[in-house]
Amino acid sequence: MQKLVDSLGESIVIIEKNGDISYCNTAFFSLFGVQRGDSIKNIFKHDDRDIFFRNLLYLVEKYKKYNNFIRLISKDNGLVFCWINVFELKNEIVFEIFDLTKVEKIDSNINNKAYAKLLKYMSEGVAHSIRNPIMSAGGMLNRLKSKLSEDEKKKMLPYIEVVEKSLYRIMSIIADIEVISSSLPATLKKIDLKSTIESIVKKYSDRENIKFNLKIEDGVEIYADSMHISFVVEEILKNSLDAIGEDNGSIDIEIKKNDNDILIIISDNGKGIDEEQIPLVMIPFYSTKPSNMGIGLSLTKFIIEGYKGELALYSKKGEGTKVIVSLPIEKRAKIRKELIHDKTE
């Protein structure tokens, strides 16, 4: 019988009630790299090793079985999409694990390897394509300045400074893009949005002409990569600052829960956008400003959609702009977050 089980294509593992493995077949060891004497918990994601695992054992004990889709950790620390059947066998518990990676539909999820690869390729390609000509332009500009006479400098320096600021802006965009590239694949963890937003706003507190109004609920948390969330918020904030310019203005930032979503709402009373331009502003390389490469908002939208979220923009020329980012709160089922039965009761 053991030879038969060992020859099966699906993974079979038998555990004791404490989670230690008493037997596993070749397919299980090949996929997960865990063997007899190890804990079955090693193949579960860290968030699932306590509450979810205890709930799973309780359900098997009560109903004699448990089955569901789940992502488990392979021996190379990748996530494997699986279907598990779990049932009791005498005083032990049997896991049948079917690897469904090959049949899983590829979707635009920030954890999806194909999606992350596409985003990484996009960001690295854009950064590489832009950096070299910008560096060359900056070098030529410095040489031009050094060859000007004092009279020429008085006439040309204001124009040269405009070009320098534009180049600096483009280089800062490249730096942002490289942040996105270096943060892939995403490292998801629980983020406190209040502290994240406050630290970003603090970076721009020297803008005396801008009044920041924060309305952020306490305890609003989300599972995400902190670099991604910071990039999204800061990119929207930069556009608001650009829209206000040197005028006196205000930026309102509101963070709140809305059913199963978290809303990040950033509003300004800047110059606003023409109605016909609103559908275009998130297209790569489209910009209403000569000094702006038009990359930031398109990347922002791409990242938000990777988290299964949405980005909406509302604007009126001369009155200001409102951007609403909607992100789903962690999608873990109740069984993965709360104990469904406490045996100490």
C-alpha positions, 0 to 999 in steps of 0.5 A: 500500500505504501508503494502505491501511495508513494507512486501517486502524483498528488501529495499525500501526508499524514500528521499527528494531532500536534501537526508533526508529520508521520508520513509523506509520499515522494510527491509531497516532499518534491513539492514542499521539501518537508518530511517526516518529523517536521511540522505540517505548519511549515507549508502554510503561510505564516498568517495561517499557522496559528488560528487557521490551522487550529480551526482546520483541526477543529473542523476535521474533528467535528465533521471528519473532513475539510476541503478547500482551495488554499495557497501553500508554500513550496520548497523554494518559498513560492506560493502554490495554488492547491486544493486540499482534502483533509480527513481523519484516519484512526488517530491521525489526519490525512492531507491530500494536496492537489497542485493546481498551479498549471490550471490557475487562471492568470489574473492582475493580482499584485502577488501574481508572478506574471503580473509582477513580472510585467510591472517590473519589466514596465518600470525597469524599461521606462527607467532605462530608456529615459535615464541616459538621454536625461543624463546627457542633456544635463551634461550638455546644459552644464557645458553650455552654462560654462561657455556663456559670458556674464551678459549671456548668463543674465539673459539665458539663466532663467530659461536654463533654470526652467530646463534644469528643474524639468530634468530634475523632475524627470530624474525624480520620476525615474527614482520613483519608478525604480522604487517600484521595480525594486519592491517586486515581487511584493512583500505584503504586511499589515500597514497602519495607514494613519502613520504612513500618510502622516509621514508622507505629508511631513515631507512637504510640511515646508510648503508654507503656501499649502494647508494640509487637512487630515481626516484619518480614522484610527486603526485603519490597516491594510495588507500591502507592500508599504513601498507601493502604498507610499508611492500611490499616495505620494504620486497623487499628492505631487499632482495636487501640489503641482496643480496649486503651484505657488498659489495659496491652497489646501489639500484634504486627505481622508482615510476611512473604511467603507464596507469591505473597502478602504478609501483614500480620498485626496482633494485639492483646490488647484487649477483642475483639469479640463473635462476632455483631458480627464480620461487621458491623464492616466495614459502613460506619457500623457501630461498636461505639463511640459515638465511632467513625463506623464508616467506617475499616474499610469503606474499608480493605476497599474499598482492599485489594480494589482491590489484589486482596487480602483482609482477614480478622478474627478476634476473641474477646471479652476476648482480643483481635483479629487482622487479616490483610491479604493482598496479591498480590506484583506480578503482572508475568510473568517476561518483564517482570522478568528477561532471558530471554537474555543475548547477552553469554554 
